[in-house]
Amino acid sequence: MLLRMSTMLLRTLREEPAEAEVPSHRLLLRAGYIRRAAPGGYTWLPLGKLVLDRITAIVRAEMTAIGGQEVSFPALLPREPYDVSGRWTDYGDDLFTLKDRRGAELLLAPTHEEMFALLVRDMTSSYRDFPLILFQVQTKFRDEARPRAGLLRGREFLMKDAYSFDLSDAGLADSYARHREAYQRIFARLGLSHTIVAAMSGAMGGSASEEFLALADVGEDTFVACTTCDYAANTEAVVTPVPAVAQREHPPLTVHDTPATPTITALVELANEQALDGRTDWSAADTLKNVVVTVHHPGREDSLLVVGVPGDREVDLKRLDAALSPATVTLFDDFAARPDLVRGYLGPQGLALRYLADPRVAPGTAWLTGANQPGKHATSVVAGRDFTPDGTVEAAEVRAGDPCPACGSGELAVRRGIEIGHIFQLGRRYTEAFAVDVLGADGKPVRPTMGSYGVGVSRAVAAVAEQHHDERGLLWPDEVAPADVHVVAAGKDGQLGTAEALSAELVSRGLRVLLDDRQQLSAGVKFTDAELIGVRRIVVVGRRLAEGYAEIRDRRTGERHDVPVTDVVRVMTE
């Protein structure tokens, strides 16, 4: 393949695009790989499409290597299957919905579990048809409230979704393991440094769930890793160890005047000044913070919920969303309409609302918390004696230095990453919903169990760009670069002819060549564009051609050396 830049639809940018927020977005726009078409939607230009297709080919190759068979469903689907599974409601505002001219309700699919389950129901009948792995590479749609960061959070994106169908839980575990290994190979080939973390299943459903996160400072996913063992988890999936509580008698609940203390900081300061309960060592960790949120339930009315966490921690709304999925939450602020909820002085005792507490608020623990009266707090408010939560919830922020829930001896380090893959053991949620049954070896009906496995293909382009760039431009790994060699004809005087001849011979040897044959541009502009575009191996036919030499540059290492023109093809194909 020979790509001539003189005829390619390509425009590089010298200035930073005003809309770009992260390095991958900025560089993909500047280097002419993508172009914004709409909020959360991008046009793939020729260079970008080449990279996208190379990544797609790697994903396809590894999926077929584990026995996957490729199919392709429509993106526009009827409502009915999603009503059966419950996800028409569960997805809430994230779902793109529309009606056709006859009034039939449709959606733009965010994922295709329902359609795969229906396909298997209609086209299989016997245990001999299993195990089965089906996959597709398909455009997906989600109505992101705030699309941002270019390809990292869009409304339209390319995704590989695969589904395994097995007749036993042991078979599902095997399929899950095979996909997990295939994903590790995929991301290794893409040159992505990544971590596998325990995750939540969310609207997908299922039990076991892991995310593949590409390490990046701009990543929207926060995860933790133990400094001692191999434990790693998305912060949404971190399980807080329940503290061991010594059984002892606590003093009775006592209400104190605590004027002008609506914040934890002010409360702790006053508690130490007044030596409440005879103590002068009060800290924020001794207080119980109670936060009111509005819970938005898909398909039904909102409700209020109070969440209790130790006062030295904030409520992480993202963690709370994950815990209450498919519901979502927002902070409640209309306290004027609820005089029973005393802002800044709320306590769990006597609450008429549903109350969920952090696992640290264990039975027998005593707290300094609101007394549900303006300007008053209470000490010795004991969980299990003075109040009983309706349940526990993982909603408190996870912090660096927290104890590891797996080994107990290590501490958690907090990092950021980009989700590039997610695998689930779905179980029988969808085969139950659609009554998928086949004849077993004993002649009795068997209901298959499913796994779901996704790779964000278009997001992977951005993830690679985030990990592989420098101040001058992109630095594509060889397996995903738009070309194997970038040949630059630096000037005229026969240099273009030699560059074309070298390019043709390289193509004949099976290499993909990007040839900069633009005659109207200076050598400096061409060199700048070569660094911005990011193909690792660059051949410059320039000032030393008269002496019989061309220059070979390594974009990644910065190494340069002159070689005889007659040796260029040999060096590039070794």
C-alpha positions in Angstrom: 0.0 0.0 0.0 1.4 3.4 -1.0 -0.2 6.5 0.4 0.7 9.8 -1.2 0.3 12.8 1.0 0.0 15.0 -2.0 -3.4 13.4 -2.8 -4.5 12.4 0.7 -7.4 14.2 2.4 -5.1 15.5 5.1 -4.7 18.8 6.9 -2.4 19.1 9.9 -2.8 22.0 12.4 0.0 24.1 13.8 -2.2 25.6 16.6 -3.8 23.7 19.5 -7.5 23.1 18.8 -9.6 25.1 21.3 -12.0 22.2 21.8 -9.3 19.7 22.8 -9.1 18.8 26.5 -6.7 15.8 26.6 -3.5 14.9 24.7 -5.1 12.2 22.5 -7.9 14.6 21.5 -5.5 17.4 20.7 -3.0 15.3 18.7 -5.6 13.3 16.8 -7.2 16.5 15.6 -3.8 18.3 14.9 -2.4 15.3 13.0 -5.5 14.9 10.8 -6.7 11.6 12.1 -10.2 12.7 13.1 -12.5 15.7 12.7 -15.4 16.7 15.0 -18.8 16.2 13.2 -21.1 16.7 16.2 -21.0 16.8 20.0 -19.6 13.3 20.9 -19.3 12.3 17.3 -16.2 12.2 15.0 -15.4 11.7 11.4 -12.6 9.3 10.8 -10.2 10.8 8.2 -8.0 8.5 6.0 -5.1 8.3 8.5 -7.4 7.7 11.4 -9.4 5.1 9.6 -6.2 3.2 8.9 -5.4 3.1 12.6 -8.9 2.2 13.5 -8.9 -0.7 11.0 -5.6 -2.0 12.2 -6.8 -2.1 15.8 -10.1 -3.8 14.6 -8.0 -6.4 12.7 -6.1 -7.2 15.9 -9.3 -7.6 17.9 -10.8 -9.8 15.2 -7.7 -12.0 14.9 -7.6 -12.7 18.7 -11.4 -13.3 18.8 -11.3 -15.9 16.0 -8.3 -17.5 17.6 -10.5 -18.6 20.6 -13.2 -19.8 18.3 -15.3 -16.7 18.0 -17.7 -16.4 15.0 -18.4 -12.9 13.7 -22.0 -11.7 13.1 -23.4 -8.2 12.7 -26.7 -6.9 14.0 -28.4 -3.6 13.1 -27.8 -0.6 15.3 -31.4 0.4 15.0 -33.6 -2.1 17.0 -37.2 -2.5 18.2 -38.1 -1.7 21.8 -39.8 -5.0 22.6 -36.7 -7.1 23.4 -35.4 -4.4 25.7 -38.7 -4.2 27.5 -38.5 -8.0 28.1 -35.0 -7.6 29.6 -35.9 -4.5 31.6 -33.1 -2.4 30.0 -35.4 0.0 28.2 -36.1 1.4 31.6 -32.8 0.6 33.3 -30.7 2.6 30.8 -32.7 5.7 31.5 -31.6 8.9 29.8 -28.5 7.2 28.4 -30.7 5.4 25.7 -31.3 7.0 22.3 -34.9 6.4 21.5 -37.1 7.3 18.5 -40.2 6.4 16.6 -40.7 5.4 13.0 -43.4 6.8 10.7 -45.9 4.2 12.0 -45.3 5.1 15.6 -43.3 2.0 16.5 -40.7 2.7 19.2 -37.0 2.0 18.4 -33.6 2.5 20.0 -30.1 2.9 18.9 -28.4 0.0 20.7 -25.9 0.6 23.5 -25.2 -3.1 23.6 -26.8 -6.2 22.0 -27.2 -8.9 24.8 -30.9 -9.2 23.9 -30.4 -9.7 20.2 -27.6 -12.3 20.7 -29.9 -14.3 23.2 -32.7 -14.2 20.7 -30.5 -15.3 17.8 -29.2 -18.3 19.8 -32.8 -19.2 20.9 -33.9 -19.2 17.3 -30.9 -21.0 15.7 -29.8 -23.7 18.2 -31.7 -26.7 19.5 -29.2 -29.2 20.9 -26.3 -29.5 23.3 -24.3 -30.3 20.3 -24.4 -26.6 19.2 -22.5 -25.6 22.3 -20.2 -24.1 23.6 -20.7 -21.1 21.3 -18.9 -17.7 21.0 -20.4 -15.0 18.8 -19.0 -11.5 18.4 -19.5 -8.3 16.3 -17.7 -5.0 15.7 -20.6 -2.5 15.7 -21.3 1.1 16.2 -22.9 1.8 19.6 -24.8 4.8 20.9 -25.2 6.3 24.3 -26.7 9.7 25.1 -23.8 11.0 27.2 -24.9 14.1 29.2 -21.5 15.6 28.8 -19.5 14.2 25.9 -15.9 15.2 26.3 -12.2 14.3 25.7 -12.7 13.4 22.1 -12.9 9.7 21.5 -12.8 8.9 25.2 -16.4 9.8 26.0 -18.6 10.0 22.9 -22.2 9.4 22.0 -21.3 7.2 19.1 -18.4 4.8 19.2 -17.1 1.5 17.7 -17.1 -1.5 20.0 -16.4 -5.2 19.8 -19.0 -7.1 21.9 -18.8 -10.8 22.2 -21.0 -13.3 24.0 -20.3 -16.9 25.1 -23.1 -19.5 25.5 -22.3 -22.5 27.7 -24.4 -25.3 29.2 -22.8 -25.2 32.6 -21.3 -22.7 35.0 -18.0 -24.5 34.6 -18.2 -23.9 30.9 -18.9 -20.2 31.5 -15.8 -20.0 33.7 -13.7 -21.6 31.0 -15.1 -19.2 28.3 -14.5 -16.2 30.7 -10.9 -17.3 31.2 -10.3 -17.7 27.5 -11.6 -14.2 26.8 -9.5 -12.8 29.6 -6.4 -14.2 28.1 -7.4 -13.0 24.6 -7.8 -9.5 25.9 -4.4 -9.6 27.5 -3.0 -10.5 24.1 -5.0 -7.8 22.3 -3.8 -5.0 24.6 -0.2 -6.3 24.5 -0.3 -6.1 20.7 -1.7 -2.6 21.0 1.2 -1.6 23.2 -1.2 -0.6 26.0 0.1 -0.7 29.6 -3.0 -1.8 31.5 -4.3 -3.2 34.7 -7.1 -5.7 35.3 -9.4 -4.6 38.1 -12.5 -6.0 39.8 -15.5 -4.0 38.6 -19.2 -3.5 38.9 -21.6 -5.0 36.3 -24.0 -2.0 36.2 -26.9 -2.1 33.7 -25.3 -5.2 32.1 -26.1 -7.4 35.0 -24.2 -10.6 36.0 -21.8 -11.6 38.7 -18.1 -11.7 38.1 -16.9 -8.6 36.3 -13.5 -7.2 35.5 -12.3 -4.1 33.7 -9.1 -3.6 31.7 -7.8 -0.1 32.4 -5.1 1.6 30.3 -3.0 3.6 32.7 -3.4 7.3 32.0 -3.6 10.5 34.1 -6.6 11.7 32.0 -8.6 8.5 32.6 -12.1 8.9 34.0 -11.9 5.6 36.0 -10.2 5.7 39.4 -8.9 2.4 40.6 -6.9 1.1 43.5 -4.0 -1.3 43.7 -2.5 -2.9 46.8 1.1 -2.1 47.6 1.6 -5.7 49.0 -0.6 -8.2 47.1 -2.0 -8.3 43.6 -5.5 -6.9 44.5 -6.8 -4.2 42.1 -10.3 -2.8 41.8 -12.2 0.0 40.4 -13.1 2.3 43.3 -16.8 1.6 42.6 -16.1 -2.1 43.4 -13.9 -1.7 46.5 -15.4 -3.5 49.5 -14.7 -1.8 52.8 -13.5 -4.1 55.6 -15.9 -4.1 58.5 -14.0 -3.0 61.6 -13.8 -5.2 64.6 -15.8 -3.5 67.4 -15.1 -4.2 71.0 -18.3 -4.9 72.9 -18.6 -2.4 75.7 -21.2 -0.2 77.4 -21.6 3.3 76.0 -22.9 6.3 77.9 -26.5 7.3 77.0 -27.0 9.5 74.0 -26.5 13.1 75.0 -27.7 16.2 73.1 -25.4 19.3 73.2 -25.8 22.9 72.1 -23.4 23.3 69.2 -24.4 26.6 67.6 -22.8 27.6 64.3 -21.4 24.2 63.5 -23.0 23.1 60.2 -19.6 21.7 59.0 -17.5 18.9 60.3 -14.5 21.1 60.8 -16.5 23.6 63.0 -18.1 20.8 64.9 -14.8 19.1 65.8 -13.2 22.4 66.9 -16.2 23.2 69.2 -16.3 19.6 70.6 -12.7 19.8 71.7 -13.1 23.4 73.1 -16.1 22.3 75.2 -14.7 18.8 75.9 -17.9 17.1 75.0 -18.3 13.8 76.9 -15.0 14.7 78.7 -12.9 14.4 75.6 -10.5 16.8 73.9 -9.3 14.4 71.2 -12.3 14.6 68.9 -11.4 14.2 65.2 -13.5 14.2 62.0 -13.3 10.3 62.0 -15.3 10.3 65.2 -18.2 12.1 63.6 -21.0 10.7 61.4 -21.8 12.7 58.3 -25.4 12.2 57.0 -26.0 13.3 53.4 -29.4 13.5 51.7 -29.6 12.5 48.1 -32.4 12.3 45.6 -32.6 8.8 44.0 -33.8 8.8 40.4 -35.4 5.5 39.6 -35.9 4.6 35.9 -39.6 4.4 35.1 -40.9 5.5 38.5 -40.9 8.4 41.0 -37.8 9.8 42.7 -37.2 9.1 46.3 -35.0 10.5 49.1 -32.2 8.6 50.7 -29.9 9.5 53.6 -26.4 8.1 53.4 -24.2 8.0 56.5 -20.3 8.0 56.3 -17.5 8.8 58.7 -17.1 12.6 58.9 -13.5 12.5 57.6 -14.7 11.2 54.2 -16.9 12.5 51.4 -19.7 10.7 49.7 -18.5 9.5 46.3 -21.6 9.9 44.1 -20.1 7.7 41.4 -19.7 4.9 43.9 -23.2 5.5 45.2 -24.6 5.4 41.6 -22.8 2.1 41.0 -24.2 0.6 44.3 -27.8 1.7 43.4 -27.7 1.0 39.7 -29.8 1.3 37.6 -30.9 4.2 39.7 -28.8 7.4 39.8 -28.4 10.0 42.5 -28.0 13.8 42.9 -27.5 15.8 46.0 -30.7 17.0 47.6 -30.8 20.8 48.3 -34.5 21.7 48.8 -34.4 21.7 52.6 -36.9 24.5 52.8 -39.5 21.9 51.6 -38.5 19.4 54.2 -38.3 21.1 57.6 -37.9 17.7 59.2 -34.4 17.5 57.6 -32.3 20.0 59.5 -29.5 21.0 57.2 -26.1 20.7 58.9 -27.5 19.0 62.0 -29.0 15.8 60.6 -28.6 12.5 62.6 -29.7 8.9 61.9 -31.7 8.5 65.1 -35.5 8.8 64.5 -35.2 9.4 60.7 -38.3 8.7 58.7 -36.4 8.2 55.5 -34.5 5.2 54.2 -31.0 5.2 55.8 -28.0 3.4 54.4 -24.6 3.5 56.2 -21.0 2.9 55.4 -19.7 -0.5 56.6 -17.6 1.3 59.1 -20.8 2.3 60.9 -20.9 -1.1 62.4 -23.2 -2.2 65.3 -21.6 -1.1 68.5 -19.8 1.9 67.1 -20.5 5.3 68.8 -20.6 8.6 66.9 -20.8 12.4 67.3 -23.6 13.4 64.9 -26.5 15.7 64.4 -29.4 15.8 66.8 -32.0 16.7 64.2 -32.5 20.1 65.9 -31.0 23.4 64.7 -27.7 24.2 66.5 -27.5 20.8 68.3 -25.5 17.6 68.0 -25.5 14.4 70.0 -22.7 12.3 71.4 -22.7 8.5 72.1 -25.1 7.9 69.2 -24.6 4.1 69.0 -25.3 2.0 65.9 -27.6 -0.8 66.8 -28.8 0.9 70.0 -29.9 4.4 69.0 -30.4 3.8 65.3 -30.4 0.8 63.0 -29.5 1.5 59.3 -31.7 -0.1 56.6 -28.6 -1.6 55.1 -25.0 -0.8 54.2 -23.7 0.9 51.1 -20.3 1.5 49.5 -20.5 5.2 49.1 -17.6 6.8 51.0 -14.6 8.0 49.0 -11.7 5.5 48.7 -8.4 7.1 49.7 -4.7 6.3 49.2 -3.5 4.5 52.3 -6.7 2.6 53.0 -6.2 -1.0 54.1 -6.4 -3.6 51.4 -9.6 -5.6 51.7 -7.9 -8.7 50.2 -4.7 -9.1 52.3 -5.3 -6.7 55.1 -1.7 -5.9 55.5 -1.1 -3.8 52.5 -2.2 -0.2 51.7 -4.2 0.9 48.6 -2.6 3.2 46.1 -5.0 5.3 43.9 -4.5 5.5 40.2 -6.4 6.6 37.1 -7.1 4.7 33.9 -9.1 4.5 30.7 -11.6 1.6 30.4 -10.6 -0.3 27.2 -12.3 -3.6 28.0 -14.9 -5.1 30.3 -15.8 -8.7 30.8 -18.8 -10.2 32.6 -20.1 -13.5 33.7 -23.7 -12.7 32.9 -25.2 -16.0 33.9 -28.8 -16.7 32.8 -30.3 -13.3 33.1 -30.9 -13.0 29.3 -31.5 -16.6 28.6 -34.1 -16.7 31.4 -35.7 -13.5 30.0 -36.1 -15.0 26.5 -36.6 -18.6 27.6 -33.6 -19.9 25.7 -33.7 -23.7 26.1 -31.9 -26.5 24.2 -32.1 -30.3 24.5 -29.4 -31.6 26.8 -27.4 -34.9 26.4 -29.9 -36.6 28.7 -32.9 -35.5 26.6 -33.9 -32.9 29.2 -34.0 -29.1 28.4 -31.0 -27.1 29.4 -30.9 -23.3 29.7 -27.5 -21.9 28.5 -25.5 -19.4 30.6 -23.9 -16.3 29.1 -20.7 -14.3 29.3 -20.4 -10.8 27.8 -17.0 -9.3 26.7 -16.5 -5.8 25.3 -13.6 -3.9 23.8 -13.9 -0.2 23.1 -12.3 -0.2 19.6 -12.5 3.5 18.9 -11.6 4.4 22.5 -8.5 2.1 22.1 -7.3 4.5 19.4 -7.4 7.4 22.0 -5.9 5.2 24.7 -2.9 4.3 22.6 -2.5 7.9 21.7 -2.6 8.9 25.4 0.2 6.4 26.2 2.3 6.9 23.1 3.1 10.6 22.4 5.6 13.2 23.2 5.7 17.0 23.0 6.2 16.8 19.2 3.3 14.5 18.3 2.1 10.9 18.2 4.3 7.8 18.6 2.3 4.9 17.3 3.4 1.3 18.1 4.2 -0.5 14.9 1.2 -2.8 14.9 -1.3 0.0 14.9 0.5 2.8 12.9 -1.1 3.9 9.7 2.1 3.0 7.8 5.2 0.9 8.3 7.5 3.6 6.9 7.1 7.3 6.4 9.3 8.4 3.4 10.0 12.1 3.2 11.2 13.8 -0.1 12.8 16.8 1.6 13.3 18.8 -1.6 13.5 18.7 -5.3 16.6 18.1 -7.5 15.8 14.4 -8.0 14.9 13.8 -4.4 11.3 13.1 -5.2 12.1 10.6 -7.9 14.4 8.7 -5.5 11.8 8.8 -2.7 9.1 7.4 -5.1 11.4 4.6 -6.3 12.3 3.7 -2.7 8.6 3.7 -1.8 7.6 1.5 -4.7 10.3 -1.0 -3.8 9.2 -1.0 -0.1 5.6 -1.6 -1.1 6.7 -4.5 -3.3 8.3 -6.0 -0.2 4.9 -5.9 1.6 5.3 -2.7 3.6 2.8 0.0 3.9 4.4 3.3 2.9 3.3 6.9 3.6 5.1 9.1 1.1 5.4 12.9 1.6 5.6 14.0 -2.0 4.1 17.5 -1.4 6.3 19.7 -3.5 4.9 23.1 -2.4 6.0 22.6 1.3 9.4 23.2 2.9 11.5 20.4 4.4 10.9 21.8 7.8 7.1 21.6 7.5 7.4 18.0 6.3 9.7 17.0 9.2 7.3 18.6 11.7 4.4 16.7 10.1 6.3 13.5 10.2 6.8 13.8 13.9 3.2 14.9 14.5 1.8 11.9 12.5 3.9 9.5 14.5 5.0 6.6 12.2 8.1 5.2 14.0 10.4 4.7 11.0 11.1 7.7 8.8 13.3 7.7 5.7 14.4 11.2 4.6 15.7 11.6 1.0 17.4 15.0 1.3 20.6 16.9 1.2 23.0 14.0 1.1 21.3 12.3 -1.9 24.0 13.7 -4.1 26.5 11.7 -2.1 24.3 8.6 -2.4 22.9 8.6 1.1 19.4 8.8 2.7 18.7 9.4 6.4 16.8 6.9 8.6 15.2 8.2 11.7 13.6 6.4 14.6 10.7 8.6 15.8 10.5 6.8 19.2 14.2 6.8 20.2 15.3 9.9 18.2 18.2 7.9 16.6 19.3 9.1 13.2 21.9 7.6 10.8 22.8 8.0 7.2 22.8 4.8 5.0 23.5 4.3 1.3 20.3 4.7 -0.7 21.0 1.2 -2.1 20.7 -0.2 1.5 17.5 1.5 2.6 15.1 -1.2 1.5 17.3 -3.9 3.1 17.5 -2.0 6.4 13.7 -1.4 6.4 12.9 -5.1 5.7 15.4 -6.7 8.0 
